Structures are given as C-alpha cells and as structure tokens.
Amino acid sequence: MTFLLVLALWSAAFWCHECLQPRTRTAFPRQTGAVSVNQIVRALAPCLALTLCLFQDPALGIFYWLGLGSTAGLGTSVLMAALKQKRGLARMSKTPL
C-alpha cells in the first residue's frame, strides 16, 4: 500500500510541476488559485513520500523513494505527451530549432 501511495505522491508532484510550466499553462489553462496549490503540492508531495518510505524501511527507504520518483516521472511525462498529442498540441510545445 505504501508503494502505491508514494507513487501517487510523486506523480502528483510531477503533474503539478508540468502544469506550472509556461508552455503547458497555455495548452491546459488553469485558474489563478490553482497555481499556488500546484506549487504547494509540488513542494510537499516528495517530502511526504520520503517520510513514508523512511518509516517503512529506513535502510532501503531512500532507494525506494528515488526509484519510485523515477518511475513516476517517466509515467507522467508519457501521459502528458499522450494528452498533448491527443489535443494536437505536440507541435506547440516543441521549441523552435
């Protein structure tokens, strides 16, 4: 159960981080109050995930935390790329060469 909770916290942090990017904010508009909520979640979710990992197993907790963070980051980036592709915004997000 802790595994899923830590993965969800990391995913929420990465999702909020992506939503705070200027290019993503134009693609997926948010309300003004959502920006501060996204900043708070982005800051607190990894800290709470680390606390949960360290309570389960202090010796291996940091490795679980880092591994689940990597997995959540990859999953969130693939999900956001798929959503942008579905909306036809993939070209808008790319930087010009």
Secondary structure, DSSP 8 states (H G I E B T S, - for coil): -HHHHHHHHHHHHHHHHHHTSHHHHHHS---HHHHHHHHHHHHHHHHHHHHHHHHH-TTTHHHHHHHHHHHHHHHHHHHHHHHHHHHT-HHHHS---
